[in-house]
Amino acid sequence: MATQTLLARVRAITGSSTSTTSDIQVVEFIRQGARYVLSVLPLNLSGPFSRSTSNITSNPTQIYTNKVFSVQRSGIKCIEVPLISAFDVGDSASLNLASNRYPVFYRDVDKIYIKPTPAGGSVGIIEAIDTSYTAALVTSTSVDSIDPYDGIVEKYAGALDYTSLSGYWGKKIIEHLSSTEVSTGARDALTNARNLIDNKTAYDAEDFLAEEDPEMVNASVSTASQEVNRALAEMRGGEGSSSYTKEMIEKAKQLFQQADRELTMAISEGGASDASGSDGTSRQ
């Protein structure tokens, strides 16, 4: 699935545009969705997304994953040993010494060591899935080849886009309420309303009331009410934006939950399929 197609599909979910979230941001959301799926998938379902680190001729090899399918040395599969055995497999006096015919490997945090060290014509190969690819690699591999889980990636990316939209509108609230235009307009309307009711230097509703002129009192109060409504209208744009941000956050939560449910279901179905034979009978 091409990245641009996924980008369009994410925008179709959230209704975002380049004026709210850039294409670069949405593509990064897609990458994060792919990394999410690949990090959660069990080893038996991750095979289609594995990558080979070949032509290893020295130690160590840095690899950011705990999903290692296999390690080979000159075509011979290496047996994994615990880190505590690192000294023994390299000690010529140890019964656990690794050899060309019986190679081993061990992990030390984010590094893999192959013993004996590939050299002198021998090479190592590590088959693994790296959920922390660089952005370019995720775009060209994980996103393009994760078709069975595209829907989950879209929902995860959509949730991130909704979160971004809530931040965008939250910023707009602050800009809206603190802008000179809005504050001046609201202040002007409230000042007019106050003067129509209680103006110390000119006629107002109180004066008309004292003169027993009900028509002018009603006219002044009515106009003051309109000015108050105008002031509220100036400020309600922020209230509307605030409501919109809450809606975006709620939609993001729903999409995150939906993505999690779908991935859990996919894993469950994949595990059930892996546990049965081609004829549907249970494997013993």
C-alpha positions as CSV (number, residue, x, y, z in Angstrom):
1,M,0.0,0.0,0.0
2,A,1.6,3.3,-1.1
3,T,2.2,5.9,1.6
4,Q,0.2,8.5,-0.3
5,T,-2.9,6.2,-0.4
6,L,-2.6,5.6,3.3
7,L,-2.2,9.4,3.8
8,A,-5.4,10.1,1.9
9,R,-7.3,7.3,3.8
10,V,-6.2,8.8,7.2
11,R,-7.4,12.2,6.1
12,A,-10.7,10.7,5.0
13,I,-11.2,9.5,8.6
14,T,-10.3,12.7,10.4
15,G,-11.2,15.3,7.8
16,S,-7.9,17.1,8.3
17,S,-6.2,19.2,5.7
18,T,-2.7,20.6,5.1
19,S,-3.8,23.8,6.8
20,T,-4.2,21.8,10.1
21,T,-1.7,19.0,9.8
22,S,0.9,18.8,7.1
23,D,1.5,15.8,4.9
24,I,4.8,15.2,6.6
25,Q,3.0,15.0,9.9
26,V,0.4,12.5,8.7
27,V,3.1,10.3,7.0
28,E,4.9,10.2,10.4
29,F,1.6,9.2,12.1
30,I,1.4,6.3,9.5
31,R,5.0,5.3,10.4
32,Q,4.2,5.3,14.0
33,G,1.1,3.2,13.3
34,A,3.3,0.7,11.4
35,R,5.8,0.6,14.2
36,Y,3.0,0.0,16.7
37,V,1.7,-3.0,14.7
38,L,5.1,-4.5,14.2
39,S,6.1,-4.1,17.9
40,V,2.9,-5.8,19.1
41,L,2.7,-8.7,16.6
42,P,4.0,-12.0,18.0
43,L,7.0,-13.5,16.4
44,N,5.0,-16.1,14.5
45,L,3.0,-13.4,12.7
46,S,6.0,-11.0,12.1
47,G,7.8,-13.1,9.5
48,P,6.6,-11.2,6.4
49,F,8.1,-8.0,7.7
50,S,11.5,-9.4,8.6
51,R,14.8,-7.9,7.3
52,S,18.2,-9.5,6.9
53,T,21.4,-8.0,8.1
54,S,23.9,-9.9,6.0
55,N,27.6,-10.0,5.3
56,I,28.5,-9.6,9.0
57,T,32.3,-10.0,9.3
58,S,32.8,-8.6,12.8
59,N,31.3,-8.2,16.3
60,P,29.1,-6.7,17.5
61,T,26.1,-6.0,15.3
62,Q,23.8,-3.3,16.6
63,I,20.1,-4.0,16.2
64,Y,17.2,-2.3,17.8
65,T,14.7,-5.2,18.3
66,N,13.9,-8.2,20.5
67,K,12.4,-10.0,17.5
68,V,15.2,-12.1,16.1
69,F,14.1,-15.0,13.9
70,S,17.5,-16.5,13.3
71,V,21.2,-15.9,13.3
72,Q,23.5,-17.8,10.9
73,R,27.2,-18.1,10.4
74,S,28.4,-19.4,7.1
75,G,25.0,-21.1,6.5
76,I,24.9,-22.8,9.9
77,K,22.2,-21.7,12.3
78,C,23.6,-20.3,15.5
79,I,22.2,-21.4,18.9
80,E,21.3,-18.5,21.2
81,V,23.1,-18.6,24.6
82,P,22.5,-16.3,27.6
83,L,24.8,-13.3,28.1
84,I,26.3,-15.0,31.2
85,S,27.8,-17.5,28.8
86,A,29.6,-14.9,26.7
87,F,33.0,-15.7,28.3
88,D,32.7,-19.5,28.1
89,V,31.8,-19.6,24.3
90,G,35.0,-17.7,23.5
91,D,37.3,-19.5,26.0
92,S,39.4,-22.2,24.3
93,A,39.6,-24.0,27.6
94,S,35.9,-24.2,28.1
95,L,33.7,-27.1,27.1
96,N,31.2,-24.6,25.9
97,L,33.6,-23.1,23.3
98,A,31.7,-22.2,20.1
99,S,33.1,-23.6,16.9
100,N,32.7,-23.3,13.2
101,R,30.4,-26.3,13.2
102,Y,28.5,-25.2,16.3
103,P,28.3,-21.4,16.3
104,V,26.3,-19.5,18.8
105,F,25.1,-16.0,19.4
106,Y,24.2,-13.9,22.4
107,R,22.6,-10.5,23.0
108,D,23.9,-7.6,25.0
109,V,21.3,-4.9,25.2
110,D,21.0,-3.7,21.6
111,K,24.0,-5.7,20.2
112,I,24.3,-9.2,18.9
113,Y,27.6,-11.1,19.1
114,I,28.2,-14.1,16.8
115,K,30.8,-16.7,18.1
116,P,33.2,-17.6,16.6
117,T,33.4,-14.1,15.2
118,P,32.8,-14.2,11.4
119,A,36.1,-13.6,9.7
120,G,38.4,-15.1,7.2
121,G,35.8,-15.8,4.6
122,S,33.0,-16.6,7.0
123,V,30.0,-14.3,7.2
124,G,27.0,-13.8,9.5
125,I,23.4,-13.2,8.7
126,I,20.8,-11.9,11.2
127,E,17.1,-12.2,10.3
128,A,15.0,-9.9,12.5
129,I,12.3,-7.3,12.6
130,D,13.4,-3.9,13.6
131,T,10.5,-1.8,14.9
132,S,12.7,1.3,15.1
133,Y,13.6,1.7,11.4
134,T,14.7,5.1,10.2
135,A,11.8,7.2,8.7
136,A,13.0,6.4,5.2
137,L,13.0,2.7,5.8
138,V,9.6,2.6,7.4
139,T,8.2,4.5,4.4
140,S,9.7,2.2,1.8
141,T,9.3,-1.2,3.6
142,S,6.9,-1.4,6.6
143,V,4.2,0.9,5.3
144,D,4.4,-0.5,1.8
145,S,4.3,-4.1,2.9
146,I,1.9,-4.1,5.9
147,D,-1.2,-4.6,3.8
148,P,-2.9,-7.2,6.1
149,Y,-2.8,-4.6,8.9
150,D,-3.5,-1.4,6.9
151,G,-6.8,-0.8,8.6
152,I,-5.1,-0.9,12.0
153,V,-2.3,1.5,10.9
154,E,-4.9,3.9,9.5
155,K,-6.9,4.0,12.8
156,Y,-3.7,4.5,14.8
157,A,-2.5,7.2,12.5
158,G,-6.0,8.7,12.5
159,A,-6.0,8.8,16.3
160,L,-2.7,10.7,16.2
161,D,-4.1,13.1,13.6
162,Y,-7.2,13.7,15.8
163,T,-4.8,14.5,18.7
164,S,-2.9,16.9,16.5
165,L,-6.2,18.5,15.4
166,S,-7.1,19.0,19.1
167,G,-3.8,20.7,19.7
168,Y,-4.3,22.9,16.6
169,W,-7.7,24.1,17.8
170,G,-6.5,24.5,21.3
171,K,-3.9,26.9,20.0
172,K,-6.6,28.7,18.0
173,I,-8.6,29.2,21.2
174,I,-5.7,31.0,22.8
175,E,-5.1,33.1,19.7
176,H,-8.8,33.8,19.4
177,L,-9.4,34.9,22.9
178,S,-6.2,36.9,23.2
179,S,-6.3,38.6,19.8
180,T,-6.7,42.4,19.8
181,E,-9.6,42.2,17.4
182,V,-11.7,40.0,19.5
183,S,-11.0,41.6,22.9
184,T,-11.5,45.0,21.4
185,G,-14.8,44.1,19.8
186,A,-16.1,42.4,23.0
187,R,-15.0,45.3,25.2
188,D,-16.6,47.8,22.8
189,A,-19.9,46.0,22.9
190,L,-19.9,45.7,26.7
191,T,-19.0,49.4,27.1
192,N,-21.9,50.4,24.8
193,A,-24.3,48.2,26.9
194,R,-23.0,49.8,30.1
195,N,-23.4,53.3,28.8
196,L,-26.9,52.6,27.6
197,I,-27.9,51.6,31.1
198,D,-25.7,53.8,33.3
199,N,-23.8,56.6,31.7
200,K,-22.6,59.4,34.1
201,T,-22.2,62.0,31.3
202,A,-25.1,61.4,29.0
203,Y,-28.7,60.2,29.0
204,D,-29.2,56.5,29.8
205,A,-32.0,54.1,30.7
206,E,-31.9,55.3,34.3
207,D,-32.5,58.9,33.2
208,F,-35.4,57.9,30.9
209,L,-36.8,55.9,33.8
210,A,-36.6,59.0,36.1
211,E,-38.4,61.0,33.4
212,E,-41.1,58.3,33.2
213,D,-40.4,57.7,29.5
214,P,-41.0,53.9,29.2
215,E,-40.6,53.9,25.4
216,M,-37.0,55.2,25.6
217,V,-36.3,52.9,28.6
218,N,-37.4,49.9,26.6
219,A,-35.4,51.1,23.6
220,S,-32.3,51.6,25.7
221,V,-32.6,48.2,27.4
222,S,-33.3,46.4,24.1
223,T,-30.2,48.0,22.5
224,A,-28.1,47.2,25.5
225,S,-29.2,43.6,25.3
226,Q,-28.2,43.4,21.7
227,E,-24.7,44.8,22.6
228,V,-24.3,42.1,25.3
229,N,-25.3,39.4,22.8
230,R,-22.7,40.9,20.4
231,A,-20.0,40.7,23.1
232,L,-21.0,37.0,23.8
233,A,-20.8,36.2,20.1
234,E,-17.3,37.6,20.0
235,M,-16.3,35.2,22.7
236,R,-18.2,32.1,21.7
237,G,-15.8,31.4,18.9
238,G,-13.4,30.3,21.6
239,E,-16.1,28.2,23.3
240,G,-16.8,26.5,20.0
241,S,-13.2,25.7,19.4
242,S,-12.9,24.3,23.0
243,S,-15.9,22.0,22.3
244,Y,-14.2,20.9,19.0
245,T,-10.9,20.0,20.8
246,K,-12.8,17.9,23.3
247,E,-14.5,16.1,20.4
248,M,-11.2,15.5,18.7
249,I,-9.7,14.0,21.8
250,E,-12.7,11.7,22.3
251,K,-12.5,10.5,18.7
252,A,-8.8,9.9,19.1
253,K,-9.5,7.7,22.2
254,Q,-12.1,5.7,20.3
255,L,-9.8,5.1,17.3
256,F,-6.9,4.0,19.6
257,Q,-9.3,1.5,21.3
258,Q,-10.6,0.3,18.0
259,A,-7.0,-0.2,16.7
260,D,-6.1,-2.1,19.8
261,R,-9.2,-4.4,19.6
262,E,-8.6,-5.2,15.9
263,L,-4.9,-6.0,16.4
264,T,-5.8,-8.2,19.4
265,M,-8.3,-10.0,17.2
266,A,-5.8,-10.4,14.4
267,I,-3.2,-11.8,16.8
268,S,-5.8,-14.2,18.2
269,E,-6.9,-15.4,14.8
270,G,-3.3,-15.7,13.7
271,G,-2.5,-17.8,16.7
272,A,-5.5,-20.1,16.1
273,S,-4.5,-20.5,12.5
274,D,-0.9,-21.3,13.5
275,A,-2.1,-23.9,15.9
276,S,-4.0,-26.0,13.4
277,G,-3.0,-27.9,10.3
278,S,-4.0,-27.4,6.7
279,D,-6.9,-29.8,7.2
280,G,-8.2,-27.8,10.1
281,T,-7.2,-30.4,12.7
282,S,-5.3,-29.4,15.8
283,R,-1.6,-30.0,15.7
284,Q,-0.2,-32.1,18.5
